[in-house]
């Protein structure tokens, strides 16, 4: 389960059909779904999955000049990635290569999977 938060400048730019600006931040909290005794996901009264435990927190930030140290086959423009624990401490020695490889697939959307969802928000 994921909750996505987007900085206002990034939100406004994407809504207007522009790439996210330098300083854009996307923060994603990832939760496990609560399981019942039979290991089936539990749902609330509205039929939504119930979060269980503390989240893993992933941050994607864009800054002018970032990314130059990465090879062209992995570079995601000027985006950088980080992973944090629920207490706010940075995950030690994270291998963020998987983030770069996955987001490379959406290069034409400024390396963002969430562009359509942001555009659809009021």
C-alpha positions as CSV (number, residue, x, y, z in Angstrom):
1,X,0.0,0.0,0.0
2,X,1.4,3.4,-0.9
3,X,0.7,7.0,0.0
4,X,2.3,9.6,-2.3
5,X,3.0,13.2,-1.4
6,X,4.1,15.8,-3.9
7,X,5.7,19.2,-3.3
8,X,3.4,22.1,-4.4
9,X,5.8,23.4,-7.0
10,X,6.0,19.9,-8.6
11,X,2.2,19.5,-8.4
12,X,1.6,22.9,-10.0
13,X,4.1,22.2,-12.9
14,X,2.7,18.8,-13.7
15,X,-0.9,20.0,-13.6
16,X,0.2,22.6,-16.2
17,X,1.8,20.0,-18.4
18,X,5.4,20.9,-17.5
19,X,8.2,18.8,-16.1
20,X,8.8,19.0,-12.4
21,X,11.1,21.9,-11.5
22,X,14.3,21.8,-9.6
23,X,13.5,21.4,-6.0
24,X,10.6,19.0,-6.7
25,X,10.1,16.3,-4.0
26,X,8.0,13.2,-4.2
27,X,7.7,11.2,-0.9
28,X,6.1,7.7,-0.9
29,X,5.2,5.8,2.2
30,X,4.9,2.1,1.6
31,X,3.0,-0.1,4.1
32,X,2.2,-3.7,4.5
33,X,-1.4,-4.7,4.4
34,X,-2.8,-6.1,7.7
35,X,-3.5,-9.8,7.4
36,X,-6.1,-11.9,9.2
37,X,-5.4,-15.3,10.8
38,X,-5.7,-17.0,7.4
39,X,-3.1,-14.6,6.0
40,X,-5.7,-12.8,3.8
41,X,-5.6,-9.0,3.6
42,X,-8.1,-7.3,5.9
43,X,-10.3,-4.4,4.7
44,X,-12.0,-1.5,6.5
45,X,-15.8,-0.7,6.3
46,X,-15.2,1.1,2.9
47,X,-13.5,-2.0,1.4
48,X,-10.0,-0.5,1.6
49,X,-6.9,-2.4,2.7
50,X,-5.8,-1.7,6.3
51,X,-2.2,-0.5,6.8
52,X,-0.1,-2.5,9.2
53,X,3.1,-1.4,10.8
54,X,5.5,1.4,10.2
55,X,6.1,2.5,6.6
56,X,9.2,2.4,4.5
57,X,9.7,5.9,3.1
58,X,11.1,6.6,-0.3
59,X,12.0,10.1,-1.5
60,X,12.6,11.3,-5.1
61,X,14.1,14.8,-5.4
62,X,15.1,16.8,-8.4
63,X,17.9,19.5,-8.3
64,X,19.7,21.3,-11.0
65,X,23.0,19.6,-11.7
66,X,22.2,16.4,-10.0
67,X,22.8,13.0,-11.7
68,X,26.0,13.8,-13.6
69,X,27.8,11.0,-11.8
70,X,25.6,8.3,-13.3
71,X,26.1,6.5,-16.6
72,X,23.7,7.5,-19.3
73,X,22.0,4.0,-19.3
74,X,20.9,4.6,-15.7
75,X,20.7,8.3,-15.2
76,X,17.3,9.8,-14.5
77,X,17.8,13.3,-15.6
78,X,18.5,15.4,-12.4
79,X,16.6,13.1,-10.0
80,X,18.0,11.4,-7.0
81,X,16.5,8.7,-4.7
82,X,16.7,8.0,-1.0
83,X,15.1,5.5,1.4
84,X,14.3,6.3,5.0
85,X,13.0,4.4,8.0
86,X,9.8,5.4,9.7
87,X,11.7,7.2,12.4
88,X,13.2,9.5,9.8
89,X,16.7,8.0,9.7
90,X,18.2,7.4,6.3
91,X,18.4,3.7,5.4
92,X,22.1,2.8,5.6
93,X,23.9,1.7,2.4
94,X,20.8,1.5,0.2
95,X,21.2,0.3,-3.3
96,X,19.0,2.7,-5.2
97,X,20.0,1.2,-8.6
98,X,16.6,-0.5,-8.8
99,X,14.9,2.9,-8.5
100,X,17.0,4.3,-11.4
101,X,16.3,1.2,-13.5
102,X,12.6,1.2,-12.9
103,X,12.1,5.0,-13.4
104,X,14.2,4.9,-16.6
105,X,11.2,3.2,-18.3
106,X,9.2,6.5,-17.9
107,X,11.9,8.9,-19.2
108,X,9.3,10.6,-21.4
109,X,7.2,11.5,-18.4
110,X,10.1,13.1,-16.5
111,X,10.9,9.7,-14.9
112,X,7.6,9.9,-13.0
113,X,5.0,7.1,-12.8
114,X,2.6,9.4,-11.0
115,X,2.1,12.2,-13.7
116,X,-1.4,11.0,-14.7
117,X,-2.5,10.7,-11.1
118,X,-1.2,14.2,-10.3
119,X,-3.0,15.7,-13.4
120,X,-6.2,14.0,-12.3
121,X,-6.2,15.6,-8.8
122,X,-8.3,18.7,-8.1
